[in-house]
Amino acid sequence: MSFDAIVVGGSYAGLSAALQLARARRKVLVMDSGQRRNRFTAHSHGFLGQDGRAPGDIAADARAQLLAYPTVQWVDATATAGKGQADEFTVSAGNGAQYEARRIILAAGVVDALPDVPGLAERWGKHVFHCPYCHGYELDQGRIGVLASSEMSMHHALMLPDWGSTTLFLNGAFTPDADQMAQLKQRGVTVERIPVAQFSGAALDVELTDGRIIPLDGIFTLTRTSPASPLGAQLGCAMEDGPMGPFLQTDMFKETTVPGVFACGDMARATGSVALAVGDGAMAGVGAHRSLMFGAGHG
């Protein structure tokens, strides 16, 4: 079966992109593996009109609204391979099915690789976070930690005092120089040089290798991200190196370096959030529609 566009990924960016094409009465297929990046957290914040709602509820409402359009189809399957060129793309699914489309929109998101510290992964999205704007307010100006993963963690450490008293756990990731130490002092950040042994407790206790235990209300860390779908690489799309990992290079209409292939959301941004993903997806949908009207490379 052939479509005007296949959207790979049915989370916030993909849903938003598909909606623009559906409203242009284009035939759209959404392929979704069901692995939203924020599935580990109970509440989503910072998205206008949806603040504090469960992420799954936001996505479910958006999916129901999208599927009300008669030109949209949905398949619960992972897109495993993509090939072809503008107007002649083929996408293969994990269930063995193949689909053809004139355009592809990549919106599969990213995978987070957490620092390797015992007790960290099981607290991800509950007491361990990456975005202060998404989760900082709910810590109620309490005790906040930053688990360093690289020198980029300085950015976290300098931001977070706006949300609570902040301790930077260097954990051997880097050693601040004199200028950085001065910046941290000016922001009131406590620097802890003793390595972290593990995270424990019913909520969040930081156990250091010297035996001390530091209770916190929440801790932030930078993950290492990678695209959740191989299709961008398979199709030959160029990547950019971001502070957290590589992401797909796009133009102002979210078209990649491969004509007819668009990308949006976390896999096409250096950083992201639900609100940014929705905006990104809307632009990708509009760009793909313009491309269908005026030709690939002219989104």
Backbone torsions as a table, in degrees:
resi	resn	phi	psi	omega
1	MET	NA	138.7	-176.0
2	SER	-107.9	143.5	-178.0
3	PHE	-128.9	160.3	171.0
4	ASP	-67.6	-39.5	-179.5
5	ALA	-150.2	143.1	170.1
6	ILE	-109.4	125.7	175.9
7	VAL	-101.7	117.2	-179.3
8	VAL	-94.1	101.7	-177.8
9	GLY	118.7	119.1	-176.1
10	GLY	-110.7	35.0	174.2
11	SER	-94.8	-154.8	-168.1
12	TYR	-62.2	-46.1	-179.9
13	ALA	-66.8	-45.8	-178.9
14	GLY	-64.5	-41.9	177.9
15	LEU	-61.6	-42.3	-179.6
16	SER	-65.9	-41.3	178.5
17	ALA	-64.5	-45.3	-178.5
18	ALA	-63.4	-34.6	-178.6
19	LEU	-62.2	-40.7	-179.9
20	GLN	-63.0	-41.5	-179.4
21	LEU	-70.9	-36.8	177.9
22	ALA	-62.9	-38.9	-179.5
23	ARG	-73.8	-14.5	172.2
24	ALA	-93.0	9.3	177.1
25	ARG	62.0	34.0	176.4
26	ARG	-94.7	150.7	178.7
27	LYS	-79.6	120.8	-173.7
28	VAL	-128.2	137.5	171.2
29	LEU	-115.9	128.1	173.9
30	VAL	-105.2	125.1	176.5
31	MET	-109.8	123.2	-173.6
32	ASP	-135.0	133.5	179.1
33	SER	-91.1	-7.2	177.5
34	GLY	77.9	22.5	-176.9
35	GLN	-116.6	69.6	176.8
36	ARG	-61.8	141.8	-178.7
37	ARG	-62.2	-36.4	-175.5
38	ASN	-95.4	25.3	-179.6
39	ARG	-67.5	-13.7	-177.0
40	PHE	-86.5	-10.5	-176.3
41	THR	-107.0	149.3	-175.1
42	ALA	-83.4	-26.4	-175.1
43	HIS	-137.7	144.5	177.1
44	SER	-106.6	139.4	-178.1
45	HIS	-132.2	155.7	173.9
46	GLY	89.8	1.6	178.7
47	PHE	-103.7	114.2	-173.5
48	LEU	-52.9	127.2	178.4
49	GLY	87.1	-11.0	-177.8
50	GLN	-128.2	12.8	-173.0
51	ASP	-60.7	126.3	177.0
52	GLY	89.3	-2.6	179.7
53	ARG	-80.0	158.3	174.3
54	ALA	-67.4	132.9	-178.1
55	PRO	-56.0	-40.0	179.9
56	GLY	-64.0	-33.2	178.2
57	ASP	-69.0	-39.0	177.4
58	ILE	-61.3	-47.0	-178.7
59	ALA	-65.8	-39.5	-179.2
60	ALA	-65.5	-42.4	177.2
61	ASP	-62.3	-43.7	-179.3
62	ALA	-64.0	-40.1	179.2
63	ARG	-64.2	-43.4	179.5
64	ALA	-62.2	-40.8	178.6
65	GLN	-66.2	-39.8	179.6
66	LEU	-65.4	-44.5	-176.0
67	LEU	-72.7	-6.8	173.1
68	ALA	-70.8	-16.6	178.3
69	TYR	-83.5	127.8	-171.3
70	PRO	-69.1	-15.9	-177.6
71	THR	-92.0	5.9	-177.2
72	VAL	-105.3	134.2	172.3
73	GLN	-122.1	153.8	-177.1
74	TRP	-131.4	137.7	174.0
75	VAL	-132.8	128.4	176.5
76	ASP	-83.8	88.4	-177.4
77	ALA	-158.9	153.1	176.8
78	THR	-88.3	129.6	174.2
79	ALA	-76.7	116.2	-174.0
80	THR	-100.9	-21.7	-177.5
81	ALA	-155.0	147.4	176.5
82	GLY	-139.6	143.7	178.5
83	LYS	-153.9	170.7	176.2
84	GLY	107.2	-163.9	-178.8
85	GLN	-142.1	175.4	-177.3
86	ALA	-49.5	133.5	-178.6
87	ASP	76.9	-6.3	-177.0
88	GLU	-141.7	46.6	178.9
89	PHE	-87.4	147.7	172.5
90	THR	-128.7	130.5	178.0
91	VAL	-119.7	129.1	179.1
92	SER	-100.6	143.0	179.7
93	ALA	-107.2	160.4	-180.0
94	GLY	-63.6	-20.4	179.1
95	ASN	-86.3	5.6	177.5
96	GLY	93.9	-10.8	-179.8
97	ALA	-75.7	154.2	176.4
98	GLN	-126.9	142.9	-178.2
99	TYR	-131.9	145.8	-179.9
100	GLU	-113.4	147.8	-179.2
101	ALA	-156.7	156.4	176.1
102	ARG	-80.1	-30.4	-179.4
103	ARG	-135.7	154.8	175.6
104	ILE	-125.6	135.7	172.2
105	ILE	-118.0	117.8	-179.3
106	LEU	-91.8	117.4	-177.1
107	ALA	-142.5	37.9	-172.9
108	ALA	-84.9	-4.9	177.6
109	GLY	78.0	-161.4	-176.8
110	VAL	-131.9	165.7	173.8
111	VAL	-108.1	133.8	179.8
112	ASP	-93.8	127.6	171.9
113	ALA	-103.9	113.8	-176.3
114	LEU	-84.8	153.9	171.3
115	PRO	-55.2	144.2	-174.2
116	ASP	-85.7	81.2	177.7
117	VAL	-128.3	126.3	-178.8
118	PRO	-55.1	135.7	178.2
119	GLY	88.1	-7.0	-176.8
120	LEU	-78.1	-49.4	-172.4
121	ALA	-59.6	-41.3	-176.7
122	GLU	-71.9	-11.7	177.4
123	ARG	-102.4	2.5	-179.4
124	TRP	-63.1	127.0	-179.7
125	GLY	85.0	-8.7	179.6
126	LYS	-111.7	-53.4	176.3
127	HIS	-125.7	-9.3	179.8
128	VAL	-117.4	127.5	-172.5
129	PHE	-136.0	172.3	174.7
130	HIS	-122.6	-19.1	-173.7
131	CYS	-118.4	110.9	177.5
132	PRO	-60.7	-35.6	-179.0
133	TYR	-67.5	-27.2	-179.3
134	CYS	-84.8	-31.6	-170.1
135	HIS	-134.5	-6.4	-175.1
136	GLY	-66.5	-39.7	-174.6
137	TYR	-61.5	-38.8	-175.8
138	GLU	-69.2	-12.9	176.7
139	LEU	-77.9	-5.4	168.1
140	ASP	57.0	43.9	178.5
141	GLN	57.9	33.9	-178.4
142	GLY	-89.2	-153.2	-176.5
143	ARG	-89.2	116.5	-173.7
144	ILE	-118.2	139.0	175.4
145	GLY	-115.5	156.8	169.8
146	VAL	-125.0	118.1	175.1
147	LEU	-92.0	110.5	-176.4
148	ALA	-67.7	138.3	173.2
149	SER	-120.7	-16.9	177.1
150	SER	-168.9	-178.5	177.9
151	GLU	-64.1	-21.2	177.2
152	MET	-61.3	-19.7	179.9
153	SER	-66.3	-14.3	172.8
154	MET	-56.4	-37.4	-179.3
155	HIS	-60.6	-47.2	176.3
156	HIS	-58.5	-48.4	-174.6
157	ALA	-62.5	-36.1	-179.4
158	LEU	-79.3	-25.0	178.0
159	MET	-77.6	-44.5	-162.4
160	LEU	-68.1	-20.4	174.8
161	PRO	-57.7	-19.4	174.5
162	ASP	-67.6	-17.4	-177.6
163	TRP	-109.4	-10.6	179.6
164	GLY	163.2	174.5	178.2
165	SER	-67.0	129.6	-166.5
166	THR	-118.8	134.6	173.5
167	THR	-119.6	128.0	176.8
168	LEU	-96.4	115.8	176.2
169	PHE	-93.1	105.2	-175.3
170	LEU	-66.1	-38.1	175.5
171	ASN	51.1	30.5	177.4
172	GLY	74.8	6.4	-176.4
173	ALA	-74.0	-37.0	176.8
174	PHE	-165.0	167.5	177.9
175	THR	-119.6	115.6	-179.7
176	PRO	-62.6	140.6	175.7
177	ASP	-84.3	-177.4	-175.0
178	ALA	-61.1	-41.9	179.8
179	ASP	-64.9	-41.3	179.2
180	GLN	-66.0	-40.2	177.8
181	MET	-62.5	-36.7	178.2
182	ALA	-66.0	-40.3	177.6
183	GLN	-63.7	-43.2	180.0
184	LEU	-63.4	-42.1	178.9
185	LYS	-63.7	-42.6	-179.4
186	GLN	-61.8	-31.2	179.2
187	ARG	-89.7	-1.1	177.5
188	GLY	77.7	23.9	-177.9
189	VAL	-86.7	130.8	172.9
190	THR	-83.8	133.1	-179.6
191	VAL	-106.0	124.0	178.7
192	GLU	-111.9	116.3	-175.8
193	ARG	-92.4	-19.8	-179.8
194	ILE	-69.1	133.1	-177.4
195	PRO	-63.2	155.3	177.4
196	VAL	-87.1	128.5	177.9
197	ALA	-85.0	-44.8	-179.9
198	GLN	-170.7	166.9	171.2
199	PHE	-105.9	137.2	-175.6
200	SER	-147.2	-175.0	177.2
201	GLY	90.7	163.3	178.6
202	ALA	-63.9	-31.8	177.4
203	ALA	-111.3	-90.7	-176.7
204	LEU	-152.9	101.1	171.0
205	ASP	-112.3	131.5	177.0
206	VAL	-97.5	114.3	178.5
207	GLU	-96.3	121.9	179.7
208	LEU	-93.3	162.0	-176.8
209	THR	-69.9	-13.6	176.6
210	ASP	-91.7	7.0	175.8
211	GLY	96.6	-12.7	179.2
212	ARG	-70.5	149.3	176.5
213	ILE	-122.9	124.9	-178.7
214	ILE	-116.1	110.1	178.5
215	PRO	-76.6	139.4	179.7
216	LEU	-132.1	161.8	173.0
217	ASP	-92.5	-22.5	177.6
218	GLY	-174.1	157.2	178.6
219	ILE	-137.5	145.0	-179.4
220	PHE	-115.4	143.8	177.3
221	THR	-148.7	152.7	176.5
222	LEU	-91.7	124.7	176.3
223	THR	-87.0	169.0	169.4
224	ARG	-102.5	123.1	-174.4
225	THR	-107.0	153.0	175.0
226	SER	-145.7	150.1	-178.6
227	PRO	-57.1	136.8	-178.6
228	ALA	-79.6	-10.0	179.5
229	SER	-125.0	142.1	178.1
230	PRO	-83.9	-2.7	-170.8
231	LEU	-63.9	-36.2	179.8
232	GLY	-58.5	-46.7	178.7
233	ALA	-66.6	-42.0	-179.5
234	GLN	-62.1	-36.6	-178.3
235	LEU	-82.8	-8.4	176.9
236	GLY	90.2	19.6	-179.1
237	CYS	-72.6	136.4	178.6
238	ALA	-72.1	149.2	179.7
239	MET	-113.1	159.0	170.6
240	GLU	-119.5	150.7	177.3
241	ASP	-92.2	118.1	177.3
242	GLY	-103.6	173.4	-178.6
243	PRO	-64.7	-23.6	-179.9
244	MET	-107.9	-10.2	-179.2
245	GLY	152.5	176.3	-177.7
246	PRO	-73.8	148.8	175.0
247	PHE	-142.7	161.8	-175.6
248	LEU	-73.6	133.6	178.8
249	GLN	-78.6	131.7	179.7
250	THR	-137.1	163.0	175.6
251	ASP	-95.1	-169.0	-174.4
252	MET	-65.6	-22.3	177.1
253	PHE	-100.5	14.7	175.7
254	LYS	69.5	21.5	173.5
255	GLU	-84.8	135.5	178.5
256	THR	-76.6	-174.3	177.6
257	THR	-73.3	-7.8	175.2
258	VAL	-100.6	115.3	-178.4
259	PRO	-53.7	131.6	178.2
260	GLY	91.4	-7.3	178.1
261	VAL	-111.2	122.7	-179.4
262	PHE	-113.2	159.2	178.9
263	ALA	-146.0	146.6	-177.5
264	CYS	-154.7	167.1	-179.8
265	GLY	78.8	-158.7	-171.6
266	ASP	-61.4	-28.0	-178.8
267	MET	-79.9	-2.2	178.6
268	ALA	-127.8	22.3	179.3
269	ARG	-140.8	153.2	176.0
270	ALA	-71.0	-34.4	176.1
271	THR	-140.4	164.1	-176.7
272	GLY	-156.1	171.7	174.1
273	SER	-159.4	173.1	178.7
274	VAL	-60.2	-45.7	-178.1
275	ALA	-61.9	-44.3	179.6
276	LEU	-66.7	-36.5	179.1
277	ALA	-64.3	-41.5	179.8
278	VAL	-64.1	-44.1	177.3
279	GLY	-63.8	-42.3	177.9
280	ASP	-59.4	-44.9	-179.1
281	GLY	-63.8	-40.4	178.5
282	ALA	-59.6	-42.6	179.2
283	MET	-66.3	-39.1	179.2
284	ALA	-65.1	-40.3	177.9
285	GLY	-63.8	-43.4	177.4
286	VAL	-64.5	-42.6	179.4
287	GLY	-62.0	-41.9	179.0
288	ALA	-65.4	-38.5	178.3
289	HIS	-65.5	-43.4	176.8
290	ARG	-60.7	-39.3	178.9
291	SER	-63.7	-38.7	177.5
292	LEU	-64.5	-33.7	-179.5
293	MET	-79.3	-42.5	-168.6
294	PHE	-110.5	-4.5	178.7
295	GLY	107.0	146.7	-180.0
296	ALA	-59.6	140.9	-177.4
297	GLY	87.3	0.0	179.6
298	HIS	-126.2	37.4	179.3
299	GLY	-60.8	NA	NA
